[in-house]
Amino acid sequence: MTEIKETAPYGSWQSPITSEKIISSGNVFSDLHIEKETIYWIEMRPLEDGRCVIVKRSPDNSVHDAIPKPFSARTTVHEYGGGSFTTCNGVIYFANFADQKVYRYRPKDQQPVSITDSEGDTRYANFIPDKKRERLISIHEDHTVEGEARNTLVSIPMNGQGSKLDLTFGADFYSSPVLDPSNDTLAWVQWNHPNMPWDETELWIADITVEGTLVNKRKIRGNAGESVCHPLWSPDGILHFISDSNGWWNIYRIEEEHTINVTPVEAEFTQAQWGLGSLCYGFTDKHTIAGAMNKQGLWELLKIDIASKKFKKISPEISDIGRSGIKVGNNTIVFEGARASESFSVFVHKAQEGIIKFTHDDINEIPRHYYSIPEPIKYETDKNQIAHAFYYPPNNPRYEGPECELPPLLVMSHGGPTGATNTSLNLQIQFWTSRGFAVIDVNYRGSTGYGTEYRRMLNNNWGIVDVEDCIGGAQFLINKGIVDEKRIGIRGGSAGGYTTLASLVSSDIFSAGASYYGVSDLRALAKDTHKFESRYLDSLIGPYPEREDLYESRSPLFNVNDISCPVIIFQGLEDKIVLPNQSEKMTNSLRERNIPVTYITFEGEQHGFRKAESIKKTLSSELCFYANVFGFPVTSPR
């Protein structure tokens, strides 16, 4: 029997997808790791004030926390971190968030023990164990030096006795150190300003002496404009890596000085390397690669026969791979995966056992028919180019909108801006669709997953093509007659917050905007941001201060007169990436021009909100904001 739906204004529908549900299912996973039969990962837990907990899955399938409170395994190298821990013979080595020192934790220890000294603001990440020499190899980022931080590759004695040893230095950045099976050769990636890791990098290798130093250092890959990443040795000692030299991030191997593309397809086998320590491929044996492939924004988990270059899908159910990627070892694949009806979780695949899910949440308590299923769409934008997005219609089995009413639309712009959105179950999107909003989640030109050419369309055009594609997505849905053209909002965080504010400047199609720690002054960002991104804007806009005119003309702060709709701004007061003064100045400028603006700040929050109370407040405040602007009665999201 079909249930009769209640008619209620769009936006006012009651929903079981509450802020509590979002928080309780809001664990974020990172740093997947395998040692022998034991699997580890990190969970960021909003209910523990954002503490990053190493979790251990033992061979008997039991799962438990592997480090005690209050320790939090989170490095701040490059500010975005990643690669926060490793293990060796069951001993855990991790960077602790509070002091950024490296700790050793053995099962018999009551508390972790520091193995690095208190050296001021120094940081470590991307650890690999060098068992032969009883040490860790790590990225070291030293903020005690004059000027910008100094990045090097170092070794750290596992027992904490003795000093760290500088292995290589001179480049601005390092990532992805990896040892060959004999532990006698080290490979790594390095790059220099003004490049980001998806612009131009170099692959280097070196031999390791008896004393543990590096000799015969040589660059083996890295042409102009080539992004090389994720070196990995096969079990038989063949060096593999990922390169976009053919316009797509494919997997290559080096055989007798010849480089062979193992995956010659128009698809990507990695993501933008914002964080450290992730991989999207590994070896089940010397003949076979397990890899995650992104094709037109949708992911697949594959096994790849190296000789024939033939693919076999491992799991047809998985549509997205998270930023943690996959790790492979002992015929086991551990990966962060998701589906349109299931959010990111940690999965384990073994050939004889199939796929097993090892993380849990409260999502299963929400009936699936409350979920809006995304539809991949593409549409023409400026100069007959194509933009990509995912469209979510409003959906709630209990409600329908009034016959003469169209739903309001929220346009979402992802961060990065070199990044991408995906189709995995995102309860923060479902929060809106289950209340009667339509949502378009835009992979504007410059997003990853669509090849190098699409990614580089943002070069020199940030604040232009991303804005055009967000406006174009809204206009596309308006022209289809499925959303209310008078109730269009746009929201985004970080770089997406910039695109949100810039879109409000560029078009009056929007009637509301929500910026989460968004950039408003590009000049201040160029002058005040951290080392990793300090030259990022050279490619996105142009060199600074030589092209200060562009920085000013594209900054929302200097174009507030062109904004005509209400704005809500959220900001963490400890943000080191987009400093709070950006949001403060934008708020004051809007108030001076009598533009309705709400400014909400959060003590103890950085770039991205991690605490349960912060997430709850942002959702309730943003919903009330839209209710006031769009004119519908608000129901408490709890």
C-alpha positions as CSV (number, residue, x, y, z in Angstrom):
1,M,0.0,0.0,0.0
2,T,1.4,3.4,-1.0
3,E,1.8,5.8,1.9
4,I,0.1,9.2,1.3
5,K,2.6,11.9,1.4
6,E,2.2,15.1,3.4
7,T,2.4,18.3,1.4
8,A,4.8,20.9,3.0
9,P,6.9,23.7,1.7
10,Y,10.3,22.6,0.3
11,G,13.0,23.1,2.9
12,S,10.7,22.6,5.9
13,W,10.4,18.8,5.7
14,Q,11.2,16.8,8.8
15,S,14.0,14.3,8.4
16,P,15.7,11.5,10.4
17,I,19.0,12.8,9.0
18,T,19.8,15.0,12.0
19,S,23.0,16.7,13.1
20,E,23.4,14.0,15.7
21,K,23.3,11.3,13.0
22,I,25.8,13.3,11.0
23,I,28.1,13.6,14.0
24,S,27.8,10.0,15.1
25,S,28.6,8.8,11.6
26,G,31.2,11.5,11.0
27,N,34.4,9.5,11.6
28,V,36.9,10.3,8.9
29,F,39.3,7.7,7.9
30,S,43.0,8.1,6.8
31,D,46.4,6.4,6.7
32,L,45.5,2.8,5.9
33,H,48.3,0.4,6.7
34,I,49.0,-3.4,6.6
35,E,51.7,-5.3,8.4
36,K,51.6,-9.1,7.9
37,E,48.0,-10.1,9.0
38,T,47.2,-7.0,10.9
39,I,45.5,-3.9,9.5
40,Y,45.5,-0.4,10.8
41,W,43.8,2.9,10.0
42,I,43.2,6.3,11.6
43,E,39.7,7.5,12.6
44,M,39.1,11.2,13.2
45,R,36.3,11.3,15.8
46,P,34.1,14.4,16.2
47,L,32.7,13.0,19.4
48,E,36.2,13.0,20.9
49,D,36.9,16.6,19.9
50,G,38.4,15.5,16.6
51,R,41.0,13.2,18.1
52,C,42.7,11.0,15.5
53,V,42.8,7.4,16.8
54,I,44.9,4.6,15.3
55,V,42.6,1.6,15.1
56,K,43.9,-2.0,14.8
57,R,42.2,-5.0,13.2
58,S,43.8,-8.2,14.4
59,P,44.0,-11.5,12.4
60,D,41.0,-12.8,14.5
61,N,39.0,-9.9,13.1
62,S,38.7,-8.1,16.4
63,V,38.9,-4.3,16.1
64,H,40.1,-2.0,18.9
65,D,41.9,1.3,19.5
66,A,45.7,1.0,19.3
67,I,46.8,4.1,21.1
68,P,45.6,5.4,24.4
69,K,43.9,8.7,25.2
70,P,44.7,11.6,25.0
71,F,47.2,10.8,22.2
72,S,46.1,11.9,18.7
73,A,48.0,10.6,15.6
74,R,48.0,13.6,13.3
75,T,50.9,15.4,11.7
76,T,50.8,19.0,10.4
77,V,53.5,18.7,7.8
78,H,52.3,20.8,4.8
79,E,49.5,21.8,7.3
80,Y,47.3,19.1,5.6
81,G,49.3,16.2,7.1
82,G,48.8,12.6,6.2
83,G,51.2,9.7,6.7
84,S,51.0,10.1,10.5
85,F,52.1,6.6,11.5
86,T,53.7,3.3,10.6
87,T,54.4,0.0,12.3
88,C,57.3,-2.4,12.5
89,N,57.0,-5.8,14.1
90,G,53.8,-4.8,15.8
91,V,55.3,-1.6,17.3
92,I,53.5,1.6,16.4
93,Y,55.4,4.8,15.5
94,F,53.2,8.0,15.2
95,A,53.3,11.8,15.2
96,N,51.3,13.2,18.1
97,F,49.2,16.2,17.3
98,A,49.7,18.2,20.5
99,D,53.5,18.4,20.3
100,Q,54.3,17.0,16.8
101,K,56.9,14.7,18.3
102,V,57.3,11.1,17.1
103,Y,56.3,8.4,19.6
104,R,56.9,4.7,19.9
105,Y,54.1,2.5,21.4
106,R,54.6,-1.2,22.1
107,P,51.7,-3.4,23.2
108,K,53.4,-3.9,26.6
109,D,53.9,-0.2,27.2
110,Q,51.5,1.7,29.4
111,Q,52.1,4.9,27.6
112,P,53.8,5.9,24.3
113,V,57.4,7.1,24.5
114,S,58.8,10.0,22.5
115,I,61.7,9.2,20.2
116,T,62.3,12.7,19.0
117,D,63.5,15.7,21.0
118,S,61.6,18.9,21.8
119,E,63.1,21.1,19.1
120,G,60.6,23.9,18.8
121,D,58.2,23.7,15.9
122,T,59.5,20.7,14.0
123,R,57.2,18.1,12.3
124,Y,57.5,14.6,10.9
125,A,55.4,12.6,8.4
126,N,55.3,9.9,5.8
127,F,57.2,7.3,7.9
128,I,58.6,4.1,6.5
129,P,60.5,1.5,8.6
130,D,64.1,0.7,7.5
131,K,64.3,-2.7,9.4
132,K,67.9,-3.4,8.3
133,R,69.1,-0.3,10.1
134,E,66.5,-0.1,12.9
135,R,65.3,3.3,11.9
136,L,62.4,5.3,10.4
137,I,62.8,7.3,7.2
138,S,60.6,10.4,7.3
139,I,59.8,13.8,6.0
140,H,61.1,16.5,8.4
141,E,59.7,20.0,8.3
142,D,61.6,22.5,10.4
143,H,59.9,25.8,11.3
144,T,62.6,27.0,13.6
145,V,64.8,28.3,10.8
146,E,64.6,31.8,9.6
147,G,62.3,32.4,6.7
148,E,60.0,29.6,5.4
149,A,60.2,26.1,6.8
150,R,63.0,23.7,5.6
151,N,61.9,20.3,4.3
152,T,64.2,17.3,4.2
153,L,64.2,13.5,4.3
154,V,65.7,12.2,7.5
155,S,66.2,9.0,9.4
156,I,65.1,8.6,13.1
157,P,66.5,5.8,15.3
158,M,63.6,3.5,16.3
159,N,64.9,3.2,19.9
160,G,65.1,7.0,20.3
161,Q,68.8,6.9,21.0
162,G,71.0,9.1,18.9
163,S,70.2,11.9,16.6
164,K,68.3,12.1,13.4
165,L,70.3,11.9,10.2
166,D,69.7,14.2,7.2
167,L,69.4,12.0,4.1
168,T,68.7,14.5,1.4
169,F,67.9,18.2,1.2
170,G,67.8,21.1,-1.2
171,A,64.4,20.7,-2.7
172,D,61.4,22.7,-1.4
173,F,59.3,19.6,-0.8
174,Y,59.6,15.8,-0.4
175,S,57.0,13.0,-0.4
176,S,56.6,9.3,-0.8
177,P,59.9,7.7,0.4
178,V,59.9,4.0,-0.3
179,L,62.5,1.3,0.0
180,D,63.1,-1.5,-2.5
181,P,62.7,-5.2,-1.3
182,S,66.4,-5.4,-0.4
183,N,66.2,-2.2,1.7
184,D,69.3,-0.9,-0.1
185,T,67.7,1.6,-2.5
186,L,65.4,4.5,-1.7
187,A,63.0,6.2,-4.1
188,W,61.2,9.5,-3.4
189,V,59.4,12.4,-5.0
190,Q,60.5,16.0,-4.7
191,W,59.5,19.4,-6.2
192,N,60.1,23.1,-6.0
193,H,58.3,26.3,-5.9
194,P,56.2,27.5,-7.6
195,N,54.9,24.0,-8.4
196,M,52.3,22.0,-6.5
197,P,52.6,18.2,-6.6
198,W,50.0,18.0,-9.4
199,D,51.9,20.5,-11.5
200,E,55.5,19.3,-11.9
201,T,57.5,16.9,-9.7
202,E,60.6,14.7,-10.0
203,L,61.2,11.0,-9.1
204,W,64.6,10.3,-7.5
205,I,66.4,7.2,-6.3
206,A,69.6,6.7,-4.3
207,D,71.7,3.8,-3.0
208,I,72.1,3.4,0.8
209,T,75.5,2.9,2.3
210,V,76.5,0.8,5.3
211,E,76.5,3.9,7.4
212,G,72.9,4.7,6.3
213,T,73.7,7.7,4.1
214,L,72.5,8.1,0.5
215,V,74.9,8.0,-2.4
216,N,74.5,8.0,-6.2
217,K,71.4,10.2,-6.0
218,R,69.8,10.5,-9.4
219,K,66.7,11.9,-11.0
220,I,65.0,9.2,-13.1
221,R,61.8,10.9,-14.1
222,G,60.4,14.4,-14.1
223,N,60.0,16.3,-17.4
224,A,58.7,19.9,-17.6
225,G,55.0,20.0,-16.8
226,E,54.9,16.3,-15.7
227,S,53.3,15.3,-12.4
228,V,55.0,12.1,-11.0
229,C,53.9,10.6,-7.8
230,H,53.6,7.4,-5.7
231,P,56.7,5.4,-6.5
232,L,56.4,1.7,-5.4
233,W,58.6,-1.3,-5.8
234,S,57.1,-4.6,-7.0
235,P,57.9,-7.8,-5.1
236,D,60.6,-8.6,-7.6
237,G,62.2,-5.1,-7.3
238,I,60.8,-3.3,-10.4
239,L,60.1,0.4,-9.7
240,H,56.6,1.6,-10.6
241,F,55.2,5.1,-10.4
242,I,52.3,7.3,-11.6
243,S,52.7,10.0,-14.2
244,D,50.3,12.2,-16.2
245,S,52.7,12.5,-19.2
246,N,50.0,11.2,-21.5
247,G,47.3,13.5,-20.1
248,W,46.1,11.0,-17.5
249,W,47.5,9.8,-14.2
250,N,48.5,6.2,-15.3
251,I,50.7,3.6,-13.7
252,Y,54.2,3.1,-15.3
253,R,57.1,0.7,-14.6
254,I,60.8,0.9,-15.5
255,E,62.2,-2.2,-17.2
256,E,65.9,-2.1,-18.3
257,E,65.7,1.7,-18.7
258,H,62.5,1.5,-20.7
259,T,59.4,3.0,-19.3
260,I,56.1,1.1,-19.9
261,N,52.6,2.3,-19.3
262,V,50.8,-0.5,-17.5
263,T,47.4,1.2,-17.7
264,P,47.1,3.0,-21.0
265,V,43.5,4.3,-20.6
266,E,41.9,7.7,-20.3
267,A,41.4,7.4,-16.6
268,E,43.2,8.4,-13.4
269,F,44.9,6.1,-10.9
270,T,45.4,8.7,-8.2
271,Q,44.0,11.9,-6.7
272,A,45.4,15.3,-6.1
273,Q,48.2,14.9,-3.6
274,W,47.0,17.2,-0.8
275,G,47.9,14.8,1.9
276,L,50.9,12.5,2.4
277,G,51.0,8.7,2.7
278,S,48.1,7.6,0.4
279,L,48.3,5.3,-2.5
280,C,45.8,4.1,-5.1
281,Y,47.6,0.9,-6.2
282,G,49.7,-1.9,-4.8
283,F,50.9,-5.4,-5.7
284,T,49.1,-8.7,-4.8
285,D,52.1,-10.5,-6.4
286,K,54.8,-9.6,-8.9
287,H,52.4,-10.2,-11.8
288,T,49.3,-8.3,-10.5
289,I,48.4,-4.8,-9.4
290,A,45.4,-3.9,-7.4
291,G,44.4,-0.4,-8.3
292,A,41.7,2.2,-7.9
293,M,40.7,3.9,-11.2
294,N,38.7,7.1,-11.5
295,K,36.9,7.5,-14.8
296,Q,34.8,10.6,-15.3
297,G,34.4,11.1,-11.6
298,L,33.4,7.5,-10.8
299,W,35.8,5.0,-9.1
300,E,36.4,1.3,-9.7
301,L,38.5,-1.2,-7.8
302,L,40.5,-3.4,-10.2
303,K,43.0,-6.1,-10.5
304,I,45.5,-5.4,-13.4
305,D,47.5,-8.1,-15.1
306,I,50.9,-6.4,-15.7
307,A,51.9,-8.5,-18.7
308,S,48.6,-8.3,-20.7
309,K,47.4,-4.9,-19.2
310,K,43.9,-6.4,-18.8
311,F,41.6,-5.2,-16.0
312,K,39.2,-7.2,-13.9
313,K,36.8,-5.4,-11.6
314,I,37.1,-6.5,-8.0
315,S,33.9,-5.0,-6.5
316,P,31.1,-3.7,-8.7
317,E,29.4,-2.3,-5.6
318,I,32.0,0.3,-4.8
319,S,31.6,3.6,-6.7
320,D,34.1,5.8,-4.8
321,I,37.5,5.5,-3.2
322,G,38.4,7.9,-0.5
323,R,41.4,10.1,0.0
324,S,43.1,7.3,2.0
325,G,43.2,5.2,-1.2
326,I,44.1,1.6,-0.9
327,K,46.9,-0.5,0.6
328,V,47.9,-4.0,-0.5
329,G,49.8,-6.7,1.3
330,N,49.8,-10.5,1.9
331,N,47.0,-11.0,-0.7
332,T,44.9,-8.5,1.2
333,I,43.5,-5.2,-0.1
334,V,42.4,-2.6,2.5
335,F,40.6,0.4,1.1
336,E,38.4,3.3,2.0
337,G,35.4,2.9,-0.2
338,A,31.8,4.1,-0.5
339,R,28.6,3.8,-2.5
340,A,25.8,6.2,-3.3
341,S,23.8,4.7,-0.4
342,E,26.7,4.2,1.9
343,S,29.3,6.6,3.2
344,F,33.0,6.0,3.4
345,S,34.1,3.0,5.4
346,V,37.2,0.8,5.7
347,F,36.9,-2.4,3.7
348,V,39.1,-5.4,3.5
349,H,39.2,-7.7,0.5
350,K,40.7,-11.2,0.4
351,A,40.4,-13.5,-2.5
352,Q,38.9,-16.3,-0.6
353,E,36.7,-14.2,1.8
354,G,35.5,-11.5,-0.5
355,I,34.9,-7.9,0.9
356,I,34.4,-7.3,4.6
357,K,33.4,-4.0,6.1
358,F,35.3,-3.2,9.3
359,T,34.0,0.2,10.4
360,H,30.5,1.0,11.6
361,D,28.2,4.0,12.2
362,D,24.6,4.9,12.8
363,I,23.7,5.3,9.1
364,N,22.0,1.9,8.9
365,E,19.4,3.3,11.3
366,I,18.3,5.7,8.5
367,P,16.0,4.1,6.0
368,R,17.6,4.1,2.6
369,H,14.5,5.5,0.9
370,Y,15.4,8.9,2.5
371,Y,18.5,9.1,0.4
372,S,18.7,11.1,-2.8
373,I,20.7,9.2,-5.4
374,P,23.1,11.5,-7.4
375,E,22.9,11.7,-11.2
376,P,26.1,12.6,-13.1
377,I,25.4,15.5,-15.4
378,K,27.4,17.6,-17.7
379,Y,26.5,20.9,-19.3
380,E,28.0,23.5,-21.7
381,T,29.7,26.4,-20.0
382,D,31.8,29.2,-21.3
383,K,33.2,28.9,-24.9
384,N,31.3,25.7,-25.5
385,Q,33.4,23.8,-23.0
386,I,31.9,21.2,-20.7
387,A,31.5,21.1,-16.9
388,H,30.7,18.1,-14.8
389,A,28.5,17.8,-11.7
390,F,26.3,15.5,-9.7
391,Y,22.6,16.4,-9.3
392,Y,20.6,15.4,-6.2
393,P,16.8,15.9,-6.3
394,P,14.9,16.6,-3.1
395,N,13.8,13.3,-1.6
396,N,11.8,12.3,1.5
397,P,9.2,9.5,1.4
398,R,7.0,11.3,3.8
399,Y,6.7,14.6,2.0
400,E,6.1,16.3,-1.3
401,G,6.2,20.0,-2.2
402,P,3.1,22.1,-3.0
403,E,1.9,21.7,-6.5
404,C,2.7,25.3,-7.6
405,E,6.2,25.3,-5.9
406,L,9.6,24.4,-7.2
407,P,12.4,23.4,-4.7
408,P,15.2,25.8,-3.7
409,L,18.6,24.8,-5.0
410,L,22.0,24.7,-3.2
411,V,25.1,24.8,-5.5
412,M,28.1,23.2,-3.8
413,S,31.6,24.1,-4.7
414,H,34.3,21.8,-3.5
415,G,37.6,22.8,-1.9
416,G,41.1,22.6,-3.2
417,P,40.4,24.0,-5.7
418,T,42.5,21.2,-7.2
419,G,40.3,18.4,-5.9
420,A,37.0,16.8,-6.7
421,T,33.6,15.8,-5.3
422,N,32.2,12.3,-5.7
423,T,29.0,10.2,-5.5
424,S,29.5,8.6,-2.1
425,L,26.8,8.9,0.5
426,N,27.4,12.3,2.1
427,L,25.0,12.9,5.0
428,Q,25.6,16.6,4.9
429,I,24.2,16.6,1.4
430,Q,21.3,14.3,2.4
431,F,20.6,16.7,5.3
432,W,19.5,19.2,2.7
433,T,17.8,16.9,0.1
434,S,15.8,15.2,2.8
435,R,14.4,18.6,3.9
436,G,13.3,19.5,0.4
437,F,16.4,21.1,-1.2
438,A,17.8,20.2,-4.6
439,V,21.6,20.1,-4.7
440,I,24.1,20.3,-7.5
441,D,27.6,19.3,-6.5
442,V,29.9,20.8,-9.1
443,N,33.2,19.4,-10.4
444,Y,34.1,22.6,-12.1
445,R,36.9,22.9,-14.6
446,G,40.1,22.4,-12.6
447,S,38.8,19.3,-10.8
448,T,40.6,16.0,-10.8
449,G,39.3,12.8,-12.3
450,Y,38.8,14.1,-15.8
451,G,42.4,14.2,-17.1
452,T,45.2,16.7,-17.1
453,E,43.7,19.1,-19.7
454,Y,40.5,19.5,-17.6
455,R,42.5,19.9,-14.4
456,R,44.7,22.6,-16.0
457,M,41.7,24.7,-17.3
458,L,41.8,26.4,-13.9
459,N,45.4,27.6,-14.4
460,N,45.3,31.5,-14.5
461,N,41.5,31.2,-14.2
462,W,40.7,30.7,-10.6
463,G,37.7,32.9,-9.8
464,I,36.6,32.7,-13.4
465,V,36.0,29.2,-14.8
466,D,35.0,27.7,-11.4
467,V,32.5,30.6,-10.9
468,E,31.2,30.2,-14.5
469,D,30.6,26.5,-13.9
470,C,28.8,27.0,-10.7
471,I,26.6,29.7,-12.3
472,G,26.2,27.5,-15.4
473,G,25.1,24.5,-13.3
474,A,22.4,26.6,-11.6
475,Q,21.2,28.0,-14.9
476,F,21.2,24.5,-16.4
477,L,18.7,23.3,-13.8
478,I,16.7,26.5,-14.0
479,N,16.3,26.0,-17.7
480,K,15.1,22.5,-17.1
481,G,12.4,23.9,-15.0
482,I,13.1,21.8,-11.9
483,V,14.3,24.4,-9.4
484,D,13.1,27.7,-8.2
485,E,15.1,30.4,-9.9
486,K,14.3,32.9,-7.1
487,R,15.7,30.6,-4.4
488,I,19.3,29.6,-5.4
489,G,22.0,29.4,-2.8
490,I,25.7,28.6,-3.1
491,R,27.9,27.1,-0.4
492,G,31.5,25.9,0.0
493,G,34.5,25.7,2.2
494,S,38.1,26.9,1.9
495,A,38.7,27.3,-1.8
496,G,35.0,26.4,-2.3
497,G,34.3,29.3,0.1
498,Y,36.2,31.6,-2.2
499,T,34.3,30.3,-5.3
500,T,31.1,30.9,-3.3
501,L,31.9,34.5,-2.5
502,A,33.3,35.1,-6.0
503,S,30.1,33.7,-7.5
504,L,28.0,36.1,-5.4
505,V,30.1,39.0,-6.8
506,S,29.8,37.8,-10.4
507,S,26.1,37.0,-10.7
508,D,22.8,37.9,-9.2
509,I,21.4,34.4,-9.9
510,F,22.1,33.6,-6.3
511,S,19.9,34.8,-3.4
512,A,22.0,33.4,-0.6
513,G,25.6,32.3,0.1
514,A,27.3,30.3,2.8
515,S,31.1,30.5,3.2
516,Y,33.0,28.1,5.4
517,Y,36.5,29.6,6.2
518,G,36.6,30.9,2.6
519,V,39.2,33.1,1.0
520,S,38.0,36.7,0.5
521,D,41.4,38.5,0.0
522,L,43.7,36.8,-2.5
523,R,46.5,39.2,-1.8
524,A,46.4,38.3,1.9
525,L,46.4,34.6,1.0
526,A,49.5,35.1,-1.2
527,K,51.3,36.9,1.6
528,D,50.2,35.1,4.7
529,T,49.6,31.5,3.9
530,H,51.9,28.5,4.8
531,K,54.8,27.2,2.7
532,F,53.0,24.4,0.9
533,E,50.6,26.8,-0.7
534,S,52.7,29.9,-0.7
535,R,53.2,29.8,-4.5
536,Y,50.0,27.9,-5.4
537,L,48.4,31.1,-6.7
538,D,51.2,31.6,-9.2
539,S,49.5,29.0,-11.4
540,L,45.9,29.7,-10.4
541,I,46.1,33.5,-10.9
542,G,49.6,34.7,-11.7
543,P,52.8,35.7,-10.0
544,Y,52.5,38.0,-7.0
545,P,53.1,41.0,-6.6
546,E,53.7,41.3,-10.4
547,R,50.0,40.7,-11.1
548,E,48.5,42.4,-8.0
549,D,45.8,43.8,-10.3
550,L,44.4,40.4,-10.9
551,Y,44.5,39.5,-7.2
552,E,42.5,42.6,-6.4
553,S,40.0,42.3,-9.2
554,R,39.2,38.7,-8.3
555,S,39.0,39.2,-4.5
556,P,35.5,39.3,-3.2
557,L,36.6,41.6,-0.4
558,F,37.3,44.4,-2.9
559,N,34.1,43.8,-4.9
560,V,31.6,43.7,-2.1
561,N,29.5,46.4,-3.9
562,D,28.5,43.7,-6.4
563,I,27.0,41.4,-3.7
564,S,23.3,41.9,-3.2
565,C,22.2,38.9,-1.2
566,P,22.5,37.8,2.4
567,V,25.7,35.8,3.4
568,I,26.6,33.6,6.3
569,I,30.2,33.0,7.2
570,F,31.8,30.3,9.4
571,Q,35.4,30.5,10.7
572,G,37.7,28.5,12.9
573,L,39.8,30.9,15.1
574,E,42.9,28.7,14.9
575,D,42.9,28.3,11.1
576,K,46.5,28.5,9.8
577,I,45.6,28.1,6.1
578,V,42.9,30.8,5.7
579,L,43.5,33.1,8.6
580,P,40.5,34.4,10.5
581,N,41.2,38.0,9.6
582,Q,40.0,37.2,6.1
583,S,36.5,36.3,7.3
584,E,36.5,39.2,9.7
585,K,37.3,41.8,7.1
586,M,34.7,40.3,4.7
587,T,32.1,40.5,7.4
588,N,32.9,44.1,8.3
589,S,32.9,45.2,4.6
590,L,29.5,43.6,4.0
591,R,28.1,45.3,7.1
592,E,29.4,48.7,6.0
593,R,27.4,48.2,2.8
594,N,24.3,47.1,4.7
595,I,24.4,43.6,3.2
596,P,22.8,41.1,5.7
597,V,25.6,39.0,7.0
598,T,25.9,36.5,9.9
599,Y,29.4,35.7,11.2
600,I,29.9,32.7,13.4
601,T,33.3,31.7,14.9
602,F,34.6,28.6,16.7
603,E,37.3,28.5,19.3
604,G,39.7,25.6,19.0
605,E,38.8,24.9,15.4
606,Q,41.3,25.0,12.5
607,H,40.8,24.5,8.8
608,G,37.8,22.3,8.7
609,F,35.6,21.7,11.7
610,R,36.2,18.6,13.8
611,K,34.3,19.0,17.0
612,A,30.7,17.7,17.4
613,E,29.3,20.9,18.8
614,S,30.8,23.0,15.9
615,I,29.3,20.7,13.3
616,K,25.9,20.8,15.0
617,K,25.9,24.6,15.3
618,T,26.9,25.1,11.6
619,L,24.1,22.9,10.3
620,S,21.4,24.5,12.5
621,S,22.6,28.0,11.8
622,E,22.8,27.5,8.0
623,L,19.3,25.9,7.9
624,C,17.8,28.8,9.8
625,F,19.6,31.2,7.5
626,Y,18.1,29.7,4.4
627,A,14.7,29.5,6.1
628,N,14.8,33.3,6.7
629,V,16.1,34.1,3.2
630,F,14.0,31.6,1.2
631,G,10.8,32.0,3.3
632,F,9.9,28.6,4.6
633,P,9.1,27.5,8.2
634,V,12.2,25.9,9.8
635,T,12.0,22.6,11.7
636,S,14.8,21.9,14.2
637,P,17.5,19.7,12.8
638,R,18.5,18.7,16.3
